[in-house]
Amino acid sequence: MKQSSKSSIANALIIKRSSTGEADRVITILTSERGRIVTIAKGVRKLTSSRGAFLEPGNLVKIQLIETKSMPILTQATLIDDTAKIRTSLAQIRQLSQLLEIIDKLFVEEELEPHIFNQILKIRQKIVLGSKFDLKKDIIQLVEWLGYQNLADTEFDSILDYVAQLTGKKMRSFEWLKPK
């Protein structure tokens, strides 16, 4: 992340967003330099905002953040790669939303190892392209790289149940990764 005194620029994966106030959004992002960060994007819900469309979950963007005493302010966003291609496939939407939820639950605000961030981007790209691959296997490997026990060595059948147990928070996404 390039930094000046209070400003930084980074590539980020949009994990989730929620509306706040009349025109603002709270955006949760993942960067390789700082891990998971919760930011505020002021005015992005206005019709005249050029950043609003870029800040959709799953999109890869280049962002500029201004550090404040409370929450960083997301001031600029440039689209690198979007997920518009999957909007017609329920299966891909489910896969992406589940991946983003797992990332949101497991990651904390700290530096990520580059290979972990790159693995997340590879999984995201496979989903966006509609590639035939074993999503469960890739996510299990990702969880293992984060230092957690391999799913096969636990009493859990589902990666979702395992992540819910690790974080103490119920998973809300579809149960795409449960065994058949």
Secondary structure, 3 states (H helix, E strand, C coil): CEECCCEEEEEEEEEEEEEECCCEEEEEEEECCCEEEEEEECCCCCCCCCCHHHCCCCCEEEEEEECCCCCCEEEEEEEEECCHHHCCCHHHHHHHHHHHHHHHHHCCECCCCHHHHHHHHHHHHHHHHCCCCCHHHHHHHHHHHCCCCCHHHCCCCCHHHHHHHHHCCCCCCCCCCCCC
